[in-house]
Amino acid sequence: MSRGDSREAASADSVAALVLHPADDVATALRELKAGEWIRVQGSAQAELLQVGEDIGLCHKLALRTLAAGQPVRKYGEVIGLTSQPVAAGGHVHIHNLSSARARLSPPA
């Protein structure tokens, strides 16, 4: 399937990710997402179709646009953390590249 065909297939498919607030930088995966696939994102003015950059699990976050290291990340319209490294559009946003703005892990006892 060519890249154009992939985009057409994604636009015909059901929504695969959801943006919860117009100011959000991330969407939430509504199913397991595979690297390279084109998906439909609901609720996003910026990225109605988005190519997934890496495998992303159900209910995990993916970047709607490229995020620079140290950039605040919004979900629910609120800053949930800062990126600890750059994240490409369609990339997985999780604890490996996001420092929480609210929760802090305690060191092992």
N, C-alpha and C positions, 0 to 999 in steps of 0.2 A: 504494500500500500504506500503510495507516495505521501509526502508531507501534506500536500493539499487535501488528499483523500483522508488523511488522519484527522485534519481539522474538521472536515465535513462530517466524519463519523462522530467526532466529539460533540459537534453542535447538534447532531440528531439524538445523541444519547441523553439519558437523564442526568440531572445535576449530580456532580461527584464531590463538590466542595461548597461550603456555605460561608459567606461573609456576614458577620453578625451586626456590624455597624459601618456606615459609609467611611469613617476615618480609619478603619482597620488596615493594618499592613499584612495581615495573615488571614487565611481561610482555614476552616476546619474540614478535614477529609470525612466524607460520609460513607466511605468504603475504603478498602485497601487500594492504594494507588501504585502503579508500576512506573518506573523510570522510563521516560521517553513518550509516554502516552499523552495525548491532548485531552483535557477535561473541560467540562462546563462548570463555571463558578457562578453561583447565584448570589445576588446582592452586591456585586462589585461593579462599580462604574469603570474601574481601571482595567480589569482583566476578565472579560466574559469567557474567553477561551484561554487556557494556560497550559503550557507543556510542563509536565512533572519532571523534575531534575533527578530524582532518586526515589527509591521505594519509600512510601510513606504509609504508616499504619492507620487503621480506622481511628478516627477522632483526634489524630495528631494534626499539627499545624503545618501549613506550607506558605511560603512567602509569595505575596502577590506581585512584588516588584523586587529588584535588587536592593538589598539592605547592607549598608556599610558597617564595618566594625564600630562598636560603640553607639550605634543608632538606637534610639528608643523604639520599641515595638508595641504597636497598639492592637488590642483585641477587646471586644465589647466597647470600643471607643475610649478605652483607658490604657495607659502605659502599663504593660505587664512585665517589662524587663528591658535589658539592653543586650544587643548582640555582642558576643565575645569575639566574633570573627565575621568576615563578609559572608553573606548568604545570597545566592543567585535567585532570581525569580523562579518559582517552582520548586525551590529547595526546601528540605525538611527543617523546621524551626522547632528545636527542643532543647533539653538541658545541655547538650553537647556544644551548642552555639548561642545560648540565651541565658543570661544571668537574671534571675527573678528580681523584680522590683519589690516584692513583698515577702517571699519565703526565703529563708536562709537555712542551708543544711547545717546541722550540728556536727562537729567533728566526732569521730567514734570515741566511745568511752574507754 
